[in-house]
Amino acid sequence: MTSPFIVMTTVLGLSVPQTQSLARLELSESWLDFGELQVGDSSSETVEIENTGEVSVRIEDVDFGGDDSFQVDGNDCEGVLAPGKSCEIEVQFEPEEAGRFRGDVEIETPIGDLEFQVLGEATTD
């Protein structure tokens, strides 16, 4: 009797068991830098998650930790992402005071978590 072996593949820090089918998710960006905005202005950016593997992957949750100047909408991505399909996470930066701001967006999946950072600065002049 031969025992099957598992090959591990790493994609953006995820170790994924590879058998006959491969589960793989890729982020379009590892960080978003909004640069400098005036207090009260806003700017939006998106990060795409693409399933480049051969099997569907469930995206369980999109969490944000960081400054309140950022709003994260990952509702488009929660659920099952089929092979070859993608979804977008929208991040809005709307600072209410001057300063430097940052946060982390974490995408939870059964094959491992993905993460990207958001950065921004606000001025009053």
C-alpha contacts under 8 A as a table, 3 or more apart, distances in Angstrom:
res1	aa1	res2	aa2	distance
5	F	19	T	7.77
6	I	17	P	5.96
6	I	18	Q	5.76
6	I	19	T	5.94
7	V	17	P	5.91
7	V	18	Q	5.07
7	V	19	T	6.99
8	M	15	S	5.95
8	M	16	V	5.45
8	M	17	P	4.87
8	M	18	Q	5.81
9	T	14	L	7.67
9	T	15	S	5.51
9	T	16	V	5.31
9	T	17	P	6.71
9	T	18	Q	6.81
10	T	13	G	5.78
10	T	14	L	5.10
10	T	15	S	4.62
10	T	16	V	6.41
11	V	14	L	5.15
11	V	15	S	6.92
11	V	24	R	6.97
11	V	25	L	7.31
11	V	26	E	6.91
12	L	26	E	6.91
12	L	27	L	7.81
12	L	114	L	7.39
13	G	114	L	7.72
14	L	111	I	7.41
14	L	112	G	5.78
14	L	113	D	7.13
14	L	114	L	7.43
15	S	111	I	7.66
15	S	112	G	7.32
16	V	22	L	7.71
16	V	23	A	6.72
16	V	24	R	7.30
16	V	111	I	6.21
16	V	112	G	7.79
17	P	22	L	7.42
17	P	23	A	7.88
18	Q	21	S	6.36
18	Q	22	L	5.20
18	Q	23	A	7.46
19	T	22	L	6.65
21	S	53	G	7.74
21	S	54	E	5.62
21	S	55	V	6.42
22	L	53	G	5.27
22	L	54	E	5.26
22	L	55	V	6.37
23	A	51	N	7.78
23	A	52	T	7.73
23	A	53	G	4.69
23	A	54	E	6.05
23	A	55	V	5.52
23	A	56	S	7.20
23	A	57	V	6.84
23	A	111	I	7.54
24	R	51	N	5.89
24	R	52	T	5.55
24	R	53	G	4.46
24	R	54	E	7.73
25	L	49	I	6.60
25	L	50	E	5.62
25	L	51	N	4.60
25	L	52	T	5.92
25	L	53	G	6.90
26	E	49	I	5.65
26	E	50	E	5.28
26	E	51	N	6.53
26	E	52	T	6.92
27	L	30	S	6.77
27	L	47	V	6.83
27	L	48	E	5.75
27	L	49	I	4.74
27	L	50	E	6.55
27	L	114	L	7.85
28	S	47	V	5.78
28	S	48	E	5.19
28	S	49	I	6.52
28	S	50	E	7.87
29	E	32	L	7.04
29	E	47	V	6.03
29	E	48	E	7.55
29	E	116	F	7.16
30	S	115	E	7.16
30	S	116	F	4.67
30	S	117	Q	6.61
31	W	116	F	4.99
31	W	117	Q	4.46
31	W	118	V	5.61
31	W	119	L	7.73
32	L	45	E	7.58
32	L	116	F	7.67
32	L	117	Q	6.25
32	L	118	V	4.72
32	L	119	L	6.18
33	D	118	V	5.94
33	D	119	L	4.73
33	D	120	G	5.87
34	F	37	L	7.74
34	F	43	S	7.34
34	F	93	F	7.26
34	F	118	V	7.65
34	F	119	L	6.07
34	F	120	G	4.82
34	F	121	E	7.41
35	G	119	L	7.36
35	G	120	G	5.21
35	G	121	E	5.95
36	E	120	G	6.26
36	E	121	E	4.70
36	E	122	A	5.55
36	E	123	T	7.06
37	L	41	D	6.37
37	L	42	S	7.38
37	L	95	P	7.84
37	L	120	G	7.71
37	L	121	E	6.26
37	L	122	A	4.87
37	L	123	T	6.31
38	Q	41	D	5.53
38	Q	95	P	7.81
38	Q	122	A	5.38
38	Q	123	T	4.98
38	Q	124	T	5.67
38	Q	125	D	7.12
39	V	94	E	7.53
39	V	95	P	5.40
39	V	96	E	5.38
39	V	97	E	5.64
39	V	98	A	6.23
39	V	122	A	5.50
39	V	123	T	5.79
39	V	124	T	5.72
40	G	94	E	6.36
40	G	95	P	5.96
40	G	96	E	5.55
40	G	97	E	7.86
41	D	94	E	5.92
41	D	95	P	7.07
42	S	92	Q	6.88
42	S	93	F	5.48
42	S	94	E	4.32
42	S	95	P	7.24
43	S	92	Q	5.68
43	S	93	F	5.34
43	S	94	E	6.70
44	S	90	E	6.85
44	S	91	V	5.63
44	S	92	Q	4.28
44	S	93	F	6.30
45	E	90	E	5.89
45	E	91	V	5.44
45	E	92	Q	6.53
46	T	88	E	6.15
46	T	89	I	5.46
46	T	90	E	4.43
46	T	91	V	6.02
47	V	88	E	5.61
47	V	89	I	5.29
47	V	90	E	6.64
48	E	86	S	6.57
48	E	87	C	5.66
48	E	88	E	4.45
48	E	89	I	6.35
49	I	77	C	7.86
49	I	86	S	5.39
49	I	87	C	5.44
49	I	88	E	6.24
49	I	89	I	7.85
50	E	84	G	6.92
50	E	85	K	5.93
50	E	86	S	4.16
50	E	87	C	6.69
51	N	56	S	7.59
51	N	57	V	7.53
51	N	81	L	6.57
51	N	82	A	6.63
51	N	83	P	5.15
51	N	84	G	5.45
51	N	85	K	5.70
51	N	86	S	6.14
52	T	83	P	6.10
52	T	84	G	5.66
52	T	85	K	7.87
53	G	56	S	7.78
53	G	83	P	5.72
53	G	84	G	7.36
54	E	83	P	5.48
55	V	82	A	6.69
55	V	83	P	5.63
56	S	80	V	6.38
56	S	81	L	5.52
56	S	82	A	4.27
56	S	83	P	5.54
57	V	80	V	5.58
57	V	81	L	5.34
57	V	82	A	6.60
57	V	109	T	7.31
57	V	110	P	7.66
57	V	111	I	7.87
58	R	78	E	7.54
58	R	79	G	5.42
58	R	80	V	4.17
58	R	81	L	6.07
58	R	109	T	5.99
58	R	110	P	6.95
59	I	62	V	7.85
59	I	77	C	6.60
59	I	78	E	5.09
59	I	79	G	5.21
59	I	80	V	6.04
59	I	81	L	7.05
59	I	107	I	7.02
59	I	108	E	6.06
59	I	109	T	4.89
59	I	110	P	7.74
60	E	78	E	5.85
60	E	79	G	6.34
60	E	107	I	7.58
60	E	108	E	5.43
60	E	109	T	5.46
60	E	110	P	7.74
61	D	78	E	5.95
61	D	107	I	5.90
61	D	108	E	5.18
61	D	109	T	7.43
62	V	74	G	5.64
62	V	75	N	7.80
62	V	77	C	7.83
62	V	78	E	7.18
62	V	105	V	6.96
62	V	106	E	5.76
62	V	107	I	4.60
62	V	108	E	6.36
63	D	105	V	5.70
63	D	106	E	5.14
63	D	107	I	6.47
63	D	108	E	7.94
64	F	72	V	6.78
64	F	103	G	7.04
64	F	104	D	5.78
64	F	105	V	4.59
64	F	106	E	6.34
65	G	103	G	5.54
65	G	104	D	5.35
65	G	105	V	6.60
66	G	70	F	7.74
66	G	101	F	7.99
66	G	102	R	5.99
66	G	103	G	3.88
66	G	104	D	6.25
67	D	70	F	6.22
67	D	101	F	6.06
67	D	102	R	6.04
67	D	103	G	6.01
68	D	71	Q	7.11
69	S	93	F	5.70
69	S	94	E	5.21
69	S	95	P	4.69
69	S	96	E	6.91
69	S	101	F	7.25
70	F	91	V	6.69
70	F	92	Q	5.50
70	F	93	F	4.63
70	F	94	E	6.35
70	F	95	P	7.65
70	F	103	G	7.68
71	Q	91	V	5.70
71	Q	92	Q	5.11
71	Q	93	F	6.64
72	V	89	I	7.11
72	V	90	E	5.86
72	V	91	V	4.59
72	V	92	Q	6.50
72	V	105	V	7.96
73	D	76	D	7.70
73	D	89	I	5.79
73	D	90	E	5.18
73	D	91	V	6.44
74	G	77	C	5.48
74	G	78	E	6.77
74	G	88	E	7.04
74	G	89	I	4.61
74	G	90	E	6.55
75	N	78	E	5.48
75	N	89	I	7.64
76	D	87	C	6.13
76	D	88	E	6.31
76	D	89	I	6.98
77	C	81	L	7.61
77	C	87	C	5.27
77	C	88	E	6.36
77	C	89	I	6.88
81	L	85	K	6.26
81	L	86	S	6.93
81	L	87	C	7.90
82	A	85	K	5.51
93	F	120	G	7.28
95	P	98	A	7.27
95	P	122	A	6.19
97	E	122	A	6.76
97	E	123	T	7.62
97	E	124	T	7.91
98	A	121	E	7.32
98	A	122	A	4.64
98	A	123	T	4.80
98	A	124	T	6.24
99	G	121	E	5.68
99	G	122	A	5.29
99	G	123	T	6.75
100	R	119	L	7.66
100	R	120	G	5.94
100	R	121	E	4.33
100	R	122	A	6.45
101	F	119	L	5.77
101	F	120	G	5.19
101	F	121	E	5.94
102	R	117	Q	7.22
102	R	118	V	5.42
102	R	119	L	4.45
102	R	120	G	6.40
103	G	117	Q	5.78
103	G	118	V	5.21
103	G	119	L	6.75
104	D	115	E	6.85
104	D	116	F	5.86
104	D	117	Q	4.50
104	D	118	V	6.16
105	V	115	E	5.53
105	V	116	F	5.39
105	V	117	Q	6.19
105	V	118	V	7.65
106	E	113	D	6.69
106	E	114	L	5.80
106	E	115	E	4.45
106	E	116	F	6.78
107	I	113	D	5.50
107	I	114	L	5.05
107	I	115	E	6.11
108	E	112	G	6.70
108	E	113	D	4.66
108	E	114	L	6.73
109	T	112	G	5.35
109	T	113	D	5.61
109	T	114	L	8.00
110	P	113	D	7.81
